[in-house]
């Protein structure tokens, strides 16, 4: 029996609205922001780290995963931080450049909190996605301001909650004074600091200075997505007109707007224009000017219809708030 003997059955497809994946979109937006707005180069490194850079970063091997068959004797551990890999990248690029900016966003691994996705025989260690970067040059203060500024402005561009900065816990690789912890919703999620001379020498970095940062991207929260709705453009043009009506001083604009908007179903929107107080209208009173747009799906409005809507607005406002509505224009 061949495939040609099977009868054709069309697939049943149900079309639903697309899934809004704010998490992956946030990570992509961060990459684009750092690359296009901040002039940084994205790098990709191996997950195993040389012992030299682990020690230079002051990382604790007790929290790191050891490989049973490492690619080299001095590359036996998987990264629990991106800083060692960033140090190696800085050392390598300083052979060719005196100043540059680079970043990496990828997974880190911890020897803790093992969990199973499919079966108990496939327990995986804790993993998280981190972001780290380096600003390399000659002026430490300028580099620190640039790196901190890039993180401070990032939330506006990528549409997430803002970051804040304060000193709480100094990283092992940082200089004693020029460092800050990065906070998100009151929780420490990263650090930014100037690489100390001791850590730089241990990593083989000479002459130039480097400002490094690292964040836990898993903790970042994108702003909630708007629920946009589609509305057809009006088939017939809207008509707008202004009204100036006198009220008691205590009447609020929100109350006026609500009453005016309910006067007739042809009213599409109302906007506040101005308030006036003076001798011409007396003490304790004010003249409020607002603009009203009206329209119909049945056809173009006639002058009689426009006058009728105007009359209904003035009548309803006068009935609700009293006072002199003879200022209507």
N, C-alpha and C positions, 0 to 999 in steps of 0.2 A: 504494500500500500504506500503510495507516494504522497507528497505534499499536495499535488494537484487534485487529489481526491477529497481534500477537506473543503467544506463549504465556507464561504466567507461570512464572518460575523463581525460587523463594525463594532469598534470599542465604544463603551459608554464613558463619556467624559463630562464631568461637572466642572464648570468654571466658577471659581471663587476668587475673592479679592486676594491680591498678593500678600505674602507674609512680610511684615515689616521687621527686619532683623536689625534692630538698633545696635546690638553688641558688635557684630562684624562690621557694620557700617562705621561705628565709632573708631575701631582699630584702623580701618582704611583711611578715615579722615585724619587721624593722628599722623599716619605715615605721610600723607600728602601735605599736611601742614608743615611738618619738619623738613620735608624735601623741597617743597616749592616756596614756602613762605620764609623759612629759616635758613635755606641754603645748605642743608646737611645732606651728607651722602649715607645711604643705607648700606649696611654691611651684613653678611651672613657668615657665621662662624660654626665650627664643629661643637657638638654638645660636650665633648670631653675636653678637659682643661689641663694644661701643663702645670706641674707642681710649682714651678717658678712663679707663675702669675697668681696661683692660689695663695702662696705665702706673701707675695707682694700686696695683695688685697686684704690680707689679714683674715681670710675666710677660715671657718671652723670645719675641718674635714669630718668631724663627728656627725654633722648633719648632711653630708654628701654621700651619694650613692657610689660604691666602688664597683668597677667592671670586673667580671670574672675573666674576660679575655681582652685586656686593653690594647689599643693599637700601638702603644709604645710604653716602656716601663715607667716613664714619667708622666703618662697621660691616663692614669688609672681611675680618675673620678669624673663623674658628670657634674656639670655646673649647677650650683644652688644659687648663684648670683651671676649677673651678666658683667659685673665689674672686671673680673679676671680676663674675660675675653676682650673687653674694651681696652684694657691695659696692653694686651698683646697687639691689638689693632693700632693703637697709638704708637707703640714702639716700631712696628713694621712700617707705618706710613711716614714716620719722621725720617726715614732714609731718603725720601723723595721730596717731601714738602715740609715747610717751616710752620705753616698755619693751615688748619683745616677743621671741619666739623663733621662728625659722623654719629650714627645712631644704629641701634639694633632692637627689634621687637621680636621676641621668641620665647620658647618655654624654658623654665628652670625646673629642677627635680630635687625632691627632698626624701631622705631616708626615714619616712614617717607616714602615718595615716594611710596605710595600705587599704585599698578597697577593690572590690570585684565588680566588673561591668556585666559580664555574661555568666561566669562560673567562678566558684571559689578557687579553682586551679589557676586562674588568671588574675591574681591580685596585682594591682598596679600601685606604685608609690604616689604620694601627693605631687601634683604638677600645677604650675601656675604660669601665666604669661606675664613677662616683665618687659619694660622699656628702659633702655639705658643709652647714654650718649656721652660725647666728649667734645669740648670746645678747646682747641689747642692753639697756642700762640705765644706771645711774649709778655703781655700785660695781664697780670692775674686779675686785677680789679675789673678791667674792661671785660674780660672773658666771663667772670662771675656774673656781672650785670647782664650780659647778653644771654647767658644760659638761664638765669633766673627769669629774665624778661620773656624768653621763649615759653617757659612753663606757665608764667602768670597769664599770658595772653591766649594760651592754647584753648581754654574753655570757650572763648568767644567764637573761635573759628570752627571748632569741631562739635560745638553744641553739646556741652556737658556741664555738670556742676563745677564751680570754680575751685581751684587749689588755694591753700594758704600755707604760710611758712613760719617756722619758729624753731629755736634750738631746744632739743630735748635729749637726744642720744647721739653722740658723735660716732661716725663710722671709723673703723680701724685705719682706713687708707687716707683719711682726710687730714689736712693741716688743722692746727689747734683752734684757730679763730674763724677762718673763712669757710663756714659750713652752715647748713640749715636742714632741718627735717621738713619733709613735704607732707601736708595734712589734707585729707579729704573727708568731709563731714565729721571732723573732729578726731579722725583716726590717722595714725602715722602710716603712710603707704610708700614712703621713699625718702631719699636724701639727695642733696646737692652740695658739692664742696670742692675745694681746691685740693688737688693731689699733693700730699705731703712730700718733702724732699726725700725722706726715708723710703716711702713706698715707690717713689719715682726711681730712685737708685736701684732698688730691688728688682724693678721691672726693666731696667736698662734704659730708662728715659733720661736723657741729658739735655742740657741747655734750655729747652722750651718748657713751659708750664702747661698744665691741663686742668680744666674744670670738668668734673664728672657728675653725672646724675643717674639715678635709677628709681623707677616707679613700679609698683604692682598694678598692672593694667586691669587685672581681674576686679579690683576694687572700684574702678571708675564707673560712674553711672551716667549714661546719656540722658539728655533732657527728654521728657515724654513727647511722643509724636502728636502732631495736630490731627484732628479728624476733619479733613477737608470734605466739603460737599459741593456738588456741581449745581449751578443755577444757570438757566438759559438767559441770554441777553434779552432785554425787553424788545418785543416786536414793534412797539410804537414808542415814540420819544416821550421822556418824562418832562413834566412842566414844573418849574420851581417859582416860588414867590416868597417875599419876606413879609413878616408881620411884626409890628411894634405895639406891645400892649402894656399898660400900666398895672402893677401889682403892689401889694403891701410888701414892705421890706423883708418880712420873714418868710415869704414864699420862696421855696428852693427850685432851682432849674430842673432837677430830676422829677419833681412833682408836675411842673408845667409840661415837660416833655411827655410824660406818661399820659396825661389827660389829652393833650393835643393829638398824640399818635392814635388814640382810640376814637377820635371823632368821626372817621370815615375809613372804609376799607381801601379806598383808592390811595391813601397816604402810604408812601414807600419808606421814607426816612425823614428825620428832622435834625437840624443842626443848630446849636447855639451860635449867635453872631456877636451880640454886644449887650451891655447894660449901661443905662444912663441915669444919673441922679443930678438934680438941679432945681433951681427956683421955679422953672416952668411946670414941674410936676408936683411940687409941694414936698413937705417934710414927711418922712416915714414911708415914702413910695419910691418906686424905681420903674423905669421903662425897659422892658426886655425885648430885644429883637432876635428873631429866629427865622431860619429858612426852612421851607417845607417843599419836598418833592412829591408829586402825585403822578399817577399813570394808570392806564387800563390795558388789559390784554385784548379787549374787544375792539379797540380803535383809538384814534387820536381824540383827545378831550376837546370839547367845545368850550367856548368862553362861559356859557351858562353853567356847565359842570364845574369849572374852576371856581366861579363865584359861589356856587352852592357849597363846595368843600370849605372855602374860606369862611363862609357864614357859619357853617357847623362848628368849625374850630373855635371861632370867637364866641359862639353861643355856649359851647361846652365849658370853655375856660371861664367865662363870666358866671355860669351857674355854679361851678366848683369853687372858685376863689372870690367871687363877688368883685366889688370895686369897679373902677371905671375902665371899660374896655373900648372907649371911644377913640383910643389912640391907635386902633387897628388901621393898617394901611394896605 
